[in-house]
Amino acid sequence: MKIKYDASHMKFMSFFESITKAKLKDCFVDKNNMLFFVVEQNNIAKAIGKNGANVRIINEKLNRKIKIVEFNPQVESFVSNLISPLKAKDIRFENKILTINSTDTKTRGLLIGRNAQNLRNYENTVKRYFDINEIKVI
């Protein structure tokens, strides 16, 4: 999938990199109007900043919710980073289907969301980088 950016995304990316000094891989807005920043491997600490200082600065300046995710070439590790702070007991990828085994019913509900809205957002995000058909939560 080819990723294209418009002028607003380029501004967000430039602003993010100037504040955090972290290498950015991608930037996009999900269906809940949350701004996602995907940083390169081993750049998450630099992106968040000491005690979350960079996150607070970016939230204040942009006046919108953001999520910073660390990229990983292994789909299971990337999904673990994506769903953080939620924890999964097990994440498996077989036959283009990603299965997340949740630790309890509350976590399962948060992963799926109302009308499977959260699950579809996770699916769309993962499909930007990996060839998957769907995500299942059990």
N, CA, C and O of each residue as an XYZ file, in Angstrom:
552
protein
N       0.846     -1.188      0.000
C       0.000      0.000      0.000
C       0.891      1.251      0.000
O       1.757      1.416      0.859
N       0.662      2.098     -0.956
C       1.425      3.336     -1.073
C       0.806      4.383     -0.162
O      -0.402      4.615     -0.202
N       1.639      5.015      0.661
C       1.161      6.020      1.607
C       1.456      7.401      1.044
O       2.590      7.701      0.669
N       0.419      8.244      0.987
C       0.573      9.613      0.497
C       0.215     10.580      1.622
O      -0.662     10.304      2.440
N       0.913     11.723      1.650
C       0.678     12.727      2.673
C       0.211     14.023      2.041
O       0.667     14.398      0.961
N      -0.702     14.705      2.722
C      -1.085     16.041      2.271
C      -0.293     17.072      3.083
O       0.521     16.708      3.932
N      -0.533     18.339      2.821
C       0.242     19.409      3.463
C       0.085     19.398      4.983
O       1.055     19.636      5.704
N      -1.123     19.124      5.478
C      -1.334     19.132      6.930
C      -0.543     18.010      7.612
O       0.016     18.211      8.690
N      -0.498     16.838      6.987
C       0.278     15.740      7.558
C       1.767     16.067      7.569
O       2.479     15.730      8.514
N       2.225     16.721      6.521
C       3.641     17.103      6.459
C       3.972     18.093      7.579
O       5.046     18.023      8.176
N       3.048     19.013      7.862
C       3.254     19.972      8.951
C       3.300     19.263     10.296
O       4.148     19.567     11.135
N       2.374     18.303     10.503
C       2.368     17.533     11.753
C       3.688     16.790     11.928
O       4.263     16.785     13.016
N       4.168     16.163     10.856
C       5.405     15.386     10.924
C       6.606     16.285     11.232
O       7.451     15.944     12.060
N       6.669     17.412     10.570
C       7.770     18.348     10.795
C       7.751     18.876     12.229
O       8.790     18.956     12.884
N       6.563     19.234     12.709
C       6.401     19.731     14.079
C       6.831     18.664     15.087
O       7.568     18.954     16.030
N       6.366     17.432     14.882
C       6.684     16.328     15.787
C       8.190     16.103     15.857
O       8.754     15.988     16.946
N       8.846     16.041     14.691
C      10.286     15.793     14.668
C      11.078     16.944     15.274
O      12.117     16.719     15.894
N      10.599     18.176     15.102
C      11.323     19.312     15.679
C      11.218     19.328     17.207
O      12.165     19.727     17.884
N      10.089     18.904     17.750
C       9.903     18.865     19.203
C      10.661     17.690     19.823
O      11.365     17.860     20.819
N      10.518     16.500     19.237
C      11.015     15.279     19.871
C      12.426     14.878     19.457
O      13.118     14.198     20.215
N      12.859     15.280     18.285
C      14.144     14.852     17.704
C      14.168     13.342     17.447
O      15.241     12.754     17.311
N      13.001     12.720     17.381
C      12.892     11.287     17.094
C      12.613     11.094     15.604
O      12.001     11.949     14.965
N      13.065      9.971     15.060
C      12.837      9.671     13.652
C      11.417      9.137     13.479
O      11.020      8.163     14.118
N      10.673      9.791     12.610
C       9.263      9.450     12.392
C       9.124      8.604     11.142
O       9.723      8.909     10.110
N       8.334      7.541     11.228
C       8.091      6.671     10.072
C       6.803      7.054      9.364
O       6.731      7.005      8.136
N       5.780      7.437     10.133
C       4.471      7.698      9.545
C       3.643      8.588     10.465
O       3.905      8.693     11.664
N       2.640      9.223      9.872
C       1.702     10.066     10.611
C       0.359      9.965      9.908
O       0.289     10.100      8.686
N      -0.706      9.730     10.661
C      -2.035      9.656     10.064
C      -3.099      9.946     11.114
O      -2.828      9.925     12.315
N      -4.309     10.216     10.645
C      -5.461     10.480     11.513
C      -6.415      9.309     11.359
O      -6.774      8.949     10.237
N      -6.840      8.697     12.487
C      -7.774      7.582     12.396
C      -9.211      8.093     12.367
O      -9.449      9.301     12.359
N     -10.162      7.166     12.352
C     -11.577      7.536     12.231
C     -12.123      8.251     13.460
O     -13.166      8.901     13.385
N     -11.424      8.138     14.600
C     -11.836      8.842     15.817
C     -11.176     10.211     15.916
O     -11.248     10.869     16.954
N     -10.532     10.638     14.830
C      -9.847     11.926     14.752
C      -8.641     12.004     15.697
O      -8.237     13.091     16.109
N      -8.075     10.847     16.034
C      -6.864     10.806     16.840
C      -5.668     10.824     15.893
O      -5.665     10.151     14.862
N      -4.664     11.597     16.258
C      -3.466     11.734     15.442
C      -2.437     10.697     15.878
O      -1.999     10.697     17.028
N      -2.057      9.821     14.965
C      -1.089      8.763     15.244
C       0.267      9.149     14.692
O       0.379      9.605     13.555
N       1.297      8.964     15.505
C       2.675      9.121     15.069
C       3.352      7.769     15.239
O       3.396      7.232     16.346
N       3.879      7.216     14.155
C       4.603      5.951     14.217
C       6.079      6.282     14.090
O       6.532      6.779     13.060
N       6.833      5.996     15.167
C       8.263      6.308     15.188
C       9.067      5.065     14.835
O       8.593      3.938     14.980
N      10.287      5.289     14.370
C      11.181      4.180     14.040
C      11.528      3.406     15.314
O      11.349      3.893     16.430
N      12.033      2.183     15.109
C      12.436      1.350     16.242
C      13.447      2.074     17.127
O      14.307      2.807     16.638
N      13.331      1.862     18.417
C      14.227      2.412     19.440
C      14.169      3.938     19.555
O      15.101      4.553     20.072
N      13.087      4.550     19.079
C      12.917      6.003     19.177
C      11.748      6.388     20.073
O      11.443      7.574     20.202
N      11.089      5.420     20.692
C       9.880      5.708     21.464
C      10.186      6.549     22.696
O       9.432      7.470     23.013
N      11.272      6.252     23.395
C      11.612      7.017     24.603
C      11.913      8.471     24.250
O      11.489      9.385     24.958
N      12.632      8.681     23.172
C      12.956     10.026     22.723
C      11.670     10.767     22.312
O      11.525     11.961     22.574
N      10.751     10.050     21.671
C       9.500     10.658     21.213
C       8.607     11.074     22.377
O       8.007     12.148     22.345
N       8.517     10.235     23.397
C       7.658     10.540     24.545
C       8.274     11.622     25.414
O       7.570     12.497     25.918
N       9.592     11.564     25.590
C      10.282     12.556     26.403
C      10.268     12.183     27.871
O       9.564     11.262     28.284
N      11.049     12.904     28.650
C      11.155     12.626     30.083
C       9.812     12.916     30.752
O       9.279     14.021     30.647
N       9.279     11.915     31.435
C       7.981     12.002     32.116
C       6.857     12.449     31.186
O       5.908     13.097     31.629
N       6.956     12.108     29.897
C       5.901     12.440     28.939
C       5.855     13.905     28.547
O       4.816     14.387     28.096
N       6.956     14.621     28.710
C       6.980     16.064     28.425
C       6.651     16.369     26.966
O       5.885     17.292     26.689
N       7.215     15.610     26.036
C       6.954     15.866     24.620
C       5.494     15.626     24.256
O       4.919     16.363     23.456
N       4.902     14.603     24.841
C       3.492     14.302     24.576
C       2.619     15.462     25.039
O       1.701     15.870     24.327
N       2.898     15.993     26.225
C       2.122     17.129     26.735
C       2.274     18.362     25.848
O       1.294     19.053     25.568
N       3.495     18.637     25.409
C       3.728     19.799     24.547
C       2.957     19.660     23.238
O       2.299     20.602     22.796
N       3.040     18.485     22.623
C       2.353     18.262     21.347
C       0.841     18.341     21.527
O       0.153     18.931     20.694
N       0.308     17.749     22.615
C      -1.130     17.831     22.903
C      -1.587     19.279     23.028
O      -2.617     19.659     22.471
N      -0.828     20.082     23.754
C      -1.201     21.484     23.965
C      -1.150     22.291     22.676
O      -2.071     23.050     22.374
N      -0.077     22.125     21.921
C       0.099     22.920     20.700
C      -0.905     22.535     19.611
O      -1.443     23.406     18.928
N      -1.157     21.245     19.447
C      -2.065     20.790     18.387
C      -3.520     20.746     18.837
O      -4.432     20.712     18.011
N      -3.733     20.747     20.160
C      -5.073     20.709     20.737
C      -5.889     19.521     20.227
O      -7.052     19.667     19.850
N      -5.266     18.354     20.223
C      -5.968     17.123     19.835
C      -5.268     15.930     20.457
O      -4.103     16.010     20.845
N      -5.995     14.819     20.548
C      -5.430     13.606     21.134
C      -4.420     12.997     20.169
O      -4.629     12.964     18.956
N      -3.319     12.514     20.745
C      -2.305     11.861     19.927
C      -1.964     10.505     20.519
O      -2.182     10.251     21.704
N      -1.426      9.644     19.674
C      -0.909      8.352     20.128
C       0.415      8.145     19.411
O       0.513      8.307     18.195
N       1.432      7.784     20.184
C       2.748      7.523     19.634
C       2.999      6.025     19.719
O       2.897      5.431     20.792
N       3.328      5.414     18.580
C       3.529      3.972     18.490
C       4.915      3.704     17.911
O       5.344      4.363     16.964
N       5.601      2.732     18.491
C       6.914      2.346     17.967
C       6.733      1.272     16.904
O       6.067      0.264     17.140
N       7.332      1.488     15.726
C       7.247      0.508     14.650
C       8.138     -0.684     14.957
O       9.187     -0.546     15.585
N       7.704     -1.861     14.503
C       8.497     -3.075     14.610
C       8.220     -3.911     13.367
O       7.058     -4.061     12.986
N       9.249     -4.461     12.719
C       9.013     -5.246     11.502
C       8.263     -6.559     11.752
O       7.729     -7.145     10.809
N       8.213     -7.030     13.000
C       7.418     -8.215     13.340
C       5.996     -7.750     13.653
O       5.796     -6.906     14.527
N       5.015     -8.295     12.948
C       3.632     -7.846     13.094
C       3.130     -8.028     14.528
O       2.388     -7.184     15.030
N       3.518     -9.103     15.182
C       3.055     -9.355     16.544
C       3.562     -8.273     17.505
O       2.807     -7.773     18.340
N       4.834     -7.920     17.379
C       5.412     -6.885     18.238
C       4.808     -5.518     17.945
O       4.575     -4.727     18.858
N       4.555     -5.242     16.657
C       3.947     -3.962     16.292
C       2.553     -3.842     16.892
O       2.196     -2.788     17.420
N       1.767     -4.903     16.818
C       0.412     -4.877     17.384
C       0.471     -4.722     18.893
O      -0.359     -4.020     19.472
N       1.437     -5.363     19.542
C       1.606     -5.200     20.982
C       1.878     -3.734     21.321
O       1.334     -3.210     22.293
N       2.721     -3.072     20.521
C       2.996     -1.652     20.725
C       1.763     -0.808     20.443
O       1.513      0.182     21.131
N       0.993     -1.196     19.433
C      -0.187     -0.438     19.027
C      -1.280     -0.453     20.092
O      -1.901      0.575     20.359
N      -1.516     -1.608     20.696
C      -2.606     -1.717     21.673
C      -2.193     -1.274     23.077
O      -3.028     -1.192     23.978
N      -0.905     -0.988     23.259
C      -0.424     -0.533     24.557
C      -1.193      0.712     24.997
O      -1.441      1.572     24.152
N      -1.574      0.860     26.227
C      -1.180      0.166     27.450
C      -1.947     -1.123     27.738
O      -1.695     -1.762     28.760
N      -2.877     -1.522     26.866
C      -3.566     -2.793     27.060
C      -2.578     -3.927     26.832
O      -1.685     -3.830     25.990
N      -2.748     -4.997     27.587
C      -1.851     -6.146     27.478
C      -2.603     -7.336     26.889
O      -3.771     -7.571     27.198
N      -1.906     -8.076     26.036
C      -2.461     -9.297     25.465
C      -1.685    -10.487     26.004
O      -0.470    -10.422     26.190
N      -2.404    -11.578     26.251
C      -1.759    -12.793     26.725
C      -0.902    -13.388     25.602
O       0.197    -13.890     25.840
N      -1.426    -13.321     24.380
C      -0.748    -13.930     23.240
C      -1.216    -13.245     21.956
O      -2.394    -12.914     21.821
N      -0.294    -13.032     21.014
C      -0.626    -12.485     19.700
C      -0.024    -13.418     18.661
O       1.184    -13.652     18.652
N      -0.874    -13.950     17.783
C      -0.409    -14.889     16.751
C      -0.835    -14.416     15.375
O      -1.902    -13.824     15.208
N       0.021    -14.686     14.384
C      -0.261    -14.326     13.005
C      -0.133    -15.570     12.134
O       0.967    -16.082     11.925
N      -1.270    -16.053     11.627
C      -1.295    -17.241     10.775
C      -2.300    -17.039      9.658
O      -3.410    -16.565      9.895
N      -1.919    -17.394      8.452
C      -2.797    -17.328      7.276
C      -3.457    -15.958      7.101
O      -4.653    -15.861      6.824
N      -2.662    -14.911      7.267
C      -3.115    -13.522      7.112
C      -4.177    -13.112      8.127
O      -4.861    -12.108      7.931
N      -4.324    -13.877      9.213
C      -5.266    -13.534     10.285
C      -4.468    -13.349     11.567
O      -3.712    -14.231     11.974
N      -4.643    -12.196     12.195
C      -3.954    -11.872     13.438
C      -4.913    -12.140     14.586
O      -6.013    -11.587     14.618
N      -4.509    -12.982     15.526
C      -5.353    -13.338     16.660
C      -4.744    -12.786     17.942
O      -3.592    -13.069     18.271
N      -5.534    -11.994     18.660
C      -5.100    -11.427     19.932
C      -5.856    -12.149     21.039
O      -7.086    -12.121     21.083
N      -5.112    -12.795     21.933
C      -5.707    -13.495     23.066
C      -5.650    -12.541     24.255
O      -4.575    -12.272     24.790
N      -6.810    -12.029     24.666
C      -6.840    -11.025     25.732
C      -6.721    -11.669     27.107
O      -7.017    -12.850     27.286
N      -6.281    -10.864     28.074
C      -6.057    -11.381     29.420
C      -7.359    -11.536     30.203
O      -7.478    -12.446     31.023
N      -8.346    -10.654     29.961
C      -9.624    -10.738     30.670
C     -10.727    -10.098     29.820
O     -10.460     -9.565     28.743
N     -11.960    -10.157     30.312
C     -13.090     -9.649     29.524
C     -13.067     -8.129     29.375
O     -13.507     -7.606     28.352
N     -12.564     -7.417     30.373
C     -12.488     -5.953     30.282
C     -11.525     -5.545     29.166
O     -11.844     -4.679     28.351
N     -10.354     -6.169     29.135
C      -9.371     -5.885     28.084
C      -9.940     -6.243     26.720
O      -9.748     -5.510     25.750
N     -10.639     -7.365     26.647
C     -11.252     -7.794     25.387
C     -12.249     -6.747     24.910
O     -12.277     -6.409     23.726
N     -13.063     -6.233     25.819
C     -14.038     -5.207     25.464
C     -13.384     -3.921     24.996
O     -13.860     -3.288     24.053
N     -12.285     -3.524     25.651
C     -11.571     -2.309     25.249
C     -10.899     -2.480     23.891
O     -10.838     -1.532     23.107
N     -10.397     -3.677     23.607
C      -9.774     -3.932     22.309
C     -10.804     -3.870     21.185
O     -10.526     -3.333     20.112
N     -11.978     -4.413     21.428
C     -13.003     -4.460     20.384
C     -13.718     -3.119     20.257
O     -13.874     -2.607     19.149
N     -14.150     -2.550     21.371
C     -14.839     -1.263     21.338
C     -16.292     -1.395     20.919
O     -16.732     -2.458     20.481
N     -17.030     -0.302     21.059
C     -18.443     -0.305     20.673
C     -18.562     -0.482     19.166
O     -17.895      0.206     18.394
N     -19.420     -1.413     18.759
C     -19.624     -1.752     17.348
C     -18.319     -2.125     16.648
O     -18.172     -1.889     15.448
N     -17.377     -2.702     17.382
C     -16.066     -3.128     16.873
C     -15.271     -1.976     16.277
O     -14.419     -2.185     15.413
N     -15.544     -0.776     16.731
C     -14.895      0.420     16.199
C     -13.382      0.409     16.459
O     -12.600      0.694     15.552
N     -12.966      0.086     17.680
C     -11.532      0.047     18.009
C     -10.817     -1.026     17.191
O      -9.715     -0.808     16.688
N     -11.457     -2.178     17.068
C     -10.868     -3.285     16.320
C     -10.649     -2.901     14.859
O      -9.599     -3.208     14.296
N     -11.610     -2.241     14.243
C     -11.483     -1.806     12.830
C     -10.372     -0.767     12.686
O      -9.638     -0.782     11.698
N     -10.242      0.139     13.669
C      -9.151      1.117     13.626
C      -7.794      0.421     13.711
O      -6.868      0.771     12.980
N      -7.673     -0.574     14.612
C      -6.428     -1.335     14.713
C      -6.135     -2.051     13.392
O      -4.998     -2.062     12.921
N      -7.175     -2.646     12.802
C      -7.010     -3.345     11.522
C      -6.479     -2.409     10.445
O      -5.522     -2.738      9.744
N      -7.101     -1.247     10.317
C      -6.676     -0.285      9.288
C      -5.233      0.158      9.505
O      -4.480      0.320      8.544
N      -4.849      0.353     10.755
C      -3.482      0.764     11.063
C      -2.493     -0.326     10.688
O      -1.478     -0.047     10.049
N      -2.773     -1.556     11.075
C      -1.855     -2.665     10.793
C      -1.763     -2.915      9.289
O      -0.696     -3.266      8.785
N      -2.874     -2.736      8.569
C      -2.874     -2.958      7.119
C      -2.006     -1.944      6.369
O      -1.629     -2.190      5.223
N      -1.689     -0.821      6.991
C      -0.797      0.161      6.359
C       0.607     -0.395      6.168
O       1.326      0.027      5.262
N       1.002     -1.346      7.022
C       2.379     -1.846      7.022
C       2.506     -3.333      6.723
O       3.548     -3.774      6.239
N       1.470     -4.110      7.001
C       1.546     -5.563      6.870
C       0.376     -6.084      6.044
O      -0.693     -5.474      5.995
N       0.599     -7.213      5.403
C      -0.425     -7.847      4.576
C      -1.268     -8.769      5.446
O      -0.949     -9.946      5.607
N      -2.348     -8.227      6.007
C      -3.253     -9.041      6.835
C      -4.672     -8.901      6.294
O      -4.989     -7.930      5.607
N      -5.519     -9.873      6.608
C      -6.927     -9.798      6.207
C      -7.798     -9.267      7.329
O      -8.671     -8.428      7.106
N      -7.554     -9.764      8.548
C      -8.368     -9.309      9.670
C      -7.678     -9.561     11.002
O      -6.698    -10.301     11.092
N      -8.227     -8.916     12.043
C      -7.761     -9.127     13.414
C      -8.915     -9.697     14.207
O     -10.036     -9.192     14.143
N      -8.637    -10.753     14.957
C      -9.635    -11.383     15.824
C      -9.178    -11.263     17.266
O      -7.992    -11.406     17.564
N     -10.116    -11.001     18.156
C      -9.835    -10.942     19.593
C     -10.580    -12.083     20.254
O     -11.797    -12.207     20.113
N      -9.842    -12.920     20.981
C     -10.494    -14.060     21.664
C     -10.214    -13.988     23.150
O     -10.667    -14.847     23.907
